[in-house]
């Protein structure tokens, strides 16, 4: 028996208008056979559920259509694919629908998110205790050990209170963790740059360094959670922002260090690139909305690429290897690994925000058509569900 496909709306679709029928591009020469082959490829992408890829192919077919009729057909298919891609539609069968009826996903943090948040809260509390030890100059074993343990427990308690009373939304827990790590990385890179660029007499003390790193990590966690709660996010988007910041800083820092052979130049480049990467990661995440699994694969690609190319350089050069060459090869390896992993995972499922809202008044308006009271003609009106 043939499977019958149906479109299931997982999240609300955005209205996407049909493209205008532009005149054929006179500069392009496409035969009927080439156009038909392209149409078959685009249709195959659509039937496979890859609506964004299909839309790109149909867009090319619209501009290269040999005649108006085929241009209209490609335009209709383009509009449909764009609508389905923007709305988060999936292809399924009636049998699968019966087994797993579609439901609106809850805007609530996942168990995996909560576990990650608890783990990092404990680590945050331990570090806060170490900072407190440095500020108080603790000498006894109890004075050194008890503050980190107490603050680790207190941090876990704060997470429990937030989760039970505030009800963290989907992606907010990961936003807190990602913001915290970006804050820590900001503190580490800028402090290291300062220490490398000033005389020894002007360097900050260990107490001030530890406190500043802790303070920036705290601000990052608060900012990440606040932005995620206010605007809505996903674990993948939040994780991509943090990963983009980290890898941008590492790639730029190692490349600048190898090219200049100056630590202060490398650290300054890393600090600046870290901020650029965080912004770029947030923008790309909002556009692509990757799953957190995809981000982890990309992280693995960056790590593998750096180890591979850096290791190959050391193995080939042997005793002739230099520190500058190692830094440059490692930087290029990380960049290549990240790019390769991003491209290889482009077909992975997206993860859209789960924030749901009630439709506005204009969206609840519905046109009505009823017979006139005198029986002559019809009355056109508008009704609204309030």
Secondary structure, DSSP 8 states (H G I E B T S, - for coil): ----EEEEESS--------------TT----HHHHHHHHHHHHHHHHTT-HHHHHHHHHHHHHH-SSHHHHHHHHHHHHHHHHHHHHTEEEEEHHHHHHS------SS--HHHHHHHHHHHHHHHHHHHHHHHHHHT--SHHHHHHHHHHHHHHHHHHHHHIIIII---TTHHHHHHHHHHHHHHHHHHHHHHHHHHS-GGG---HHHHHHHHHHHHHHHHHHHHHHHHHH---HHHHHHHHHHHHHHHHHHHHHHHHHH--HHHHHHHHHHHHHHHHHHHHHHHHHH-B-HHHHHHHHHHHHHHHHHHHHHHHHHHGGG--HHHHHHHHHHHHHHHHHHHHHHTTTS-B----------TGGGEEEEEEE-TTSSSEEEEEEE--
